[in-house]
Amino acid sequence: MSNRSTSDFNISTQITQLGRDASKQAGFVNVPVYRGSTVIFPTVNDLEHNRAEFNYGTMGTPTIASLENAWSALAGAAGTVLSPSGLGAIALSLLTTLKAGDHLLMPDSVYRPTRNFCAGMLTKMGIETTYYNPLIGAEIESLFRPNTTTLFLESPGSQSFEIQDVPAMTRAAKKHNIATIIDNTWATPIFFRAHEHGCDLSLEAGTKYLGGHSDLLMGVVSANESWWPKLRQTYDLMAMLPGAEDCFLALRGLRTMHLRLKEAEKRGLEMAHWLSERPEVMKVLHPALPECPGHELWKRDFTGSSGLFSFVLKPEFTKAGVANMLDHMGIFGMGYSWGGFESLMIPFNCADYRTATTWQPGGLTLRIQIGLEDMDDLKTDLAEGFARLRAVV
């Protein structure tokens, strides 16, 4: 048997090895599904001292621990906890770092349900949220207050895809003992090493690329050494854990995530370049393209891109035209998630809810997820859609 540890291998090998040990699984390759609430203790002494790896189902199971341990190794984290959804991971992270009376800084480009959580739950707790321009960089320091305890980042931004200067912003936060949280769903630890770039907590919707097949909901939060005990304490107080089958599916998705992300990157770039040449398209918002805000930061900090991006139509097109385009697509579906095998496309408009910046892209905007269908078929589907768009002006 080799003396090399899993960390000695390249990423594509690592994710086939992490979170499983055939010698503890009766020789089977995959971790079995453990379902359970009650854990039996052999003696009173064991019961009184909680002497067990898991003392109750809310503390986890071997299936859950396998996924947590695998993700910690992949992310370079001290520890990981899971939740039943991506929004659950966002809530869990914020409740770990915030308390009543605190001030939170949130990018104006953030995932809209995150804004809703701030306006609803956090406002009721007496926590004030200030939204900032996602491209502010190191000047974020000018927004710090004596009671600012948390800086939230999302790079790229939801729908609008601005890339943030994460290293500069986390350095500024550390000078003032401010915790940093990043939503890293788009890149995953494979394309962006959040903890290495200074983030205390890194979260993502495992619903997307970890699951990979649009058949589970999952949230993942990892923490560095200083924040791991606090994250685990918050998790244990809430018992916000996903089901055993979802964790099993996530572990299965992990094994192919690197291959799927690399394929998503290749297909996303091909489609982004194709769309940039279309006469109906004014601009493509893909971090790997120069016209995307923060592109130079993406080149510096990221090792790849995924299959989700947006594009802006030329100003002559109308909502009715977009509806005529989308209502009759043959392959592209309309749905809010992404990261699965199917291609998706939705219209969006950030103008209604942005408060720190003005969303004026110059035309109607669409977010697109490139799935695993044949690329020529996808281009034909879009070309036919663009014809319907042009037919209604």
ZIJO-V117115 format. One record per residue. PHI is phi as a letter, one per 20 degrees, with the letter a starting at -180 (NA if undefined). NEAR is the number of other C-alpha atoms within 8 Angstrom. D_CENTER is the distance of its C-alpha to the mean C-alpha in whole Angstrom. Layout:
[[PHI | NEAR | D_CENTER] [PHI | NEAR | D_CENTER]]
//
This chain:
[[NA | 2 | 36] [f | 3 | 35] [e | 4 | 34] [f | 5 | 31] [e | 6 | 28] [g | 8 | 25] [f | 7 | 23] [f | 6 | 26] [e | 8 | 25] [f | 7 | 22] [g | 8 | 19] [f | 8 | 20] [f | 8 | 22] [g | 12 | 20] [f | 13 | 18] [e | 9 | 21] [d | 8 | 23] [f | 11 | 20] [m | 11 | 20] [b | 9 | 24] [b | 8 | 27] [g | 10 | 30] [f | 6 | 33] [e | 6 | 31] [c | 11 | 31] [l | 6 | 34] [n | 7 | 33] [f | 7 | 31] [f | 8 | 28] [d | 7 | 25] [f | 12 | 25] [f | 7 | 26] [e | 8 | 25] [e | 8 | 26] [d | 6 | 27] [r | 7 | 28] [d | 7 | 29] [e | 7 | 32] [d | 9 | 33] [e | 4 | 37] [d | 9 | 38] [f | 6 | 41] [c | 6 | 43] [f | 7 | 44] [f | 6 | 43] [f | 11 | 40] [f | 10 | 39] [f | 7 | 40] [d | 6 | 38] [l | 7 | 35] [e | 9 | 35] [a | 7 | 33] [f | 4 | 30] [c | 9 | 28] [e | 10 | 31] [a | 9 | 29] [g | 11 | 26] [f | 9 | 24] [e | 9 | 24] [o | 11 | 22] [b | 11 | 24] [g | 8 | 24] [f | 14 | 22] [f | 11 | 19] [f | 10 | 20] [f | 11 | 20] [f | 12 | 16] [g | 13 | 16] [f | 12 | 18] [f | 11 | 17] [f | 10 | 13] [g | 13 | 15] [f | 10 | 17] [f | 12 | 15] [e | 11 | 13] [m | 9 | 16] [d | 13 | 16] [f | 10 | 19] [a | 12 | 17] [c | 14 | 14] [c | 11 | 14] [d | 14 | 13] [b | 13 | 13] [f | 13 | 14] [a | 13 | 11] [f | 16 | 7] [f | 10 | 10] [f | 11 | 12] [f | 17 | 10] [f | 12 | 10] [f | 9 | 13] [f | 11 | 14] [f | 13 | 13] [f | 9 | 15] [f | 9 | 18] [f | 9 | 18] [d | 9 | 19] [d | 11 | 21] [b | 8 | 24] [g | 7 | 26] [n | 9 | 28] [e | 12 | 25] [d | 13 | 23] [d | 14 | 20] [d | 12 | 19] [c | 12 | 16] [f | 12 | 15] [f | 12 | 17] [e | 14 | 14] [f | 12 | 11] [g | 9 | 10] [g | 7 | 13] [g | 7 | 13] [f | 10 | 12] [g | 9 | 15] [f | 8 | 17] [f | 10 | 16] [f | 10 | 18] [f | 9 | 21] [e | 8 | 22] [f | 8 | 21] [f | 11 | 21] [f | 10 | 24] [f | 7 | 26] [e | 9 | 25] [m | 9 | 27] [d | 14 | 24] [e | 10 | 24] [d | 10 | 21] [d | 8 | 22] [e | 10 | 20] [c | 12 | 20] [f | 10 | 20] [f | 12 | 17] [e | 10 | 19] [f | 9 | 21] [m | 11 | 21] [f | 9 | 23] [f | 7 | 25] [g | 11 | 22] [g | 9 | 25] [f | 5 | 27] [e | 6 | 25] [f | 7 | 25] [d | 6 | 28] [g | 4 | 30] [d | 7 | 27] [f | 12 | 24] [d | 12 | 22] [b | 13 | 18] [d | 13 | 17] [d | 12 | 13] [c | 13 | 11] [b | 13 | 9] [c | 13 | 9] [f | 11 | 10] [f | 13 | 11] [f | 10 | 10] [m | 10 | 13] [e | 10 | 15] [m | 16 | 13] [f | 14 | 15] [e | 15 | 14] [e | 14 | 15] [e | 11 | 17] [f | 12 | 15] [g | 8 | 18] [f | 9 | 21] [f | 12 | 19] [f | 12 | 18] [f | 9 | 22] [f | 11 | 23] [f | 13 | 21] [f | 9 | 23] [f | 7 | 26] [d | 6 | 26] [l | 7 | 25] [d | 11 | 22] [f | 11 | 19] [c | 14 | 15] [c | 15 | 12] [c | 13 | 9] [e | 12 | 5] [d | 14 | 4] [f | 11 | 1] [f | 8 | 5] [e | 11 | 7] [m | 11 | 7] [f | 10 | 10] [f | 10 | 12] [d | 10 | 12] [b | 12 | 11] [e | 12 | 13] [f | 12 | 11] [f | 14 | 14] [f | 7 | 17] [e | 9 | 16] [o | 11 | 17] [f | 14 | 14] [f | 12 | 15] [c | 14 | 12] [c | 14 | 9] [c | 17 | 6] [a | 14 | 3] [e | 14 | 5] [f | 15 | 7] [g | 16 | 9] [e | 13 | 7] [f | 15 | 8] [f | 10 | 10] [f | 18 | 12] [m | 13 | 13] [c | 9 | 15] [l | 12 | 14] [c | 6 | 16] [b | 10 | 14] [d | 12 | 12] [b | 16 | 10] [c | 17 | 9] [c | 14 | 9] [c | 13 | 10] [d | 16 | 12] [c | 16 | 15] [f | 13 | 17] [f | 9 | 21] [f | 7 | 22] [d | 10 | 19] [g | 13 | 19] [g | 8 | 22] [f | 8 | 21] [f | 13 | 18] [f | 9 | 20] [f | 8 | 22] [f | 11 | 20] [g | 11 | 19] [f | 10 | 22] [f | 6 | 24] [e | 6 | 21] [l | 8 | 21] [e | 11 | 18] [d | 9 | 18] [e | 11 | 17] [f | 7 | 20] [f | 11 | 21] [f | 7 | 21] [f | 11 | 17] [f | 12 | 17] [f | 12 | 19] [f | 10 | 17] [f | 14 | 14] [f | 10 | 17] [f | 9 | 18] [f | 13 | 15] [g | 12 | 14] [f | 9 | 18] [d | 10 | 17] [f | 11 | 14] [f | 12 | 15] [f | 8 | 18] [f | 10 | 15] [f | 11 | 13] [f | 10 | 16] [f | 8 | 18] [f | 13 | 15] [f | 12 | 16] [f | 9 | 19] [f | 11 | 19] [f | 14 | 17] [f | 10 | 19] [f | 8 | 22] [f | 10 | 22] [f | 11 | 21] [f | 8 | 24] [f | 8 | 26] [f | 10 | 25] [f | 10 | 26] [e | 7 | 29] [f | 7 | 29] [f | 5 | 32] [e | 7 | 30] [d | 13 | 27] [e | 11 | 27] [b | 9 | 24] [d | 15 | 21] [d | 14 | 18] [c | 12 | 16] [g | 15 | 15] [e | 10 | 18] [d | 9 | 21] [g | 8 | 23] [f | 9 | 23] [e | 13 | 19] [g | 11 | 19] [n | 12 | 18] [g | 13 | 19] [f | 7 | 21] [f | 11 | 18] [f | 11 | 16] [f | 9 | 19] [f | 6 | 20] [d | 7 | 16] [d | 11 | 14] [d | 8 | 16] [a | 9 | 15] [c | 10 | 13] [d | 11 | 11] [e | 15 | 13] [d | 13 | 12] [a | 14 | 14] [c | 14 | 16] [b | 14 | 20] [d | 15 | 23] [e | 14 | 26] [f | 11 | 30] [f | 8 | 31] [f | 6 | 34] [e | 14 | 32] [d | 10 | 31] [f | 7 | 29] [f | 8 | 32] [f | 14 | 31] [f | 11 | 28] [f | 9 | 28] [f | 12 | 31] [f | 13 | 29] [f | 11 | 26] [f | 6 | 28] [c | 7 | 30] [f | 11 | 27] [e | 5 | 28] [d | 7 | 25] [f | 11 | 22] [e | 9 | 21] [d | 8 | 20] [a | 8 | 17] [e | 5 | 14] [e | 6 | 11] [a | 11 | 11] [n | 14 | 10] [e | 12 | 13] [e | 10 | 17] [d | 11 | 18] [e | 14 | 18] [c | 13 | 17] [b | 13 | 18] [c | 11 | 18] [f | 9 | 20] [b | 9 | 19] [b | 7 | 20] [f | 8 | 19] [f | 8 | 23] [f | 5 | 23] [c | 5 | 21] [f | 11 | 20] [c | 7 | 23] [d | 8 | 23] [c | 8 | 23] [d | 7 | 24] [e | 7 | 22] [c | 6 | 25] [f | 7 | 24] [n | 8 | 28] [a | 12 | 27] [f | 15 | 25] [c | 12 | 21] [c | 12 | 19] [d | 13 | 16] [c | 12 | 16] [d | 14 | 14] [e | 13 | 17] [e | 12 | 17] [d | 8 | 20] [f | 9 | 23] [f | 6 | 26] [f | 7 | 25] [f | 6 | 29] [f | 8 | 28] [f | 11 | 25] [f | 9 | 27] [f | 8 | 30] [f | 12 | 28] [f | 9 | 27] [f | 8 | 30] [f | 8 | 32] [f | 13 | 29] [f | 10 | 30] [f | 9 | 34] [f | 11 | 33] [f | 14 | 31] [f | 9 | 34] [f | 7 | 37] [c | 10 | 36] [d | 9 | 36]]
//
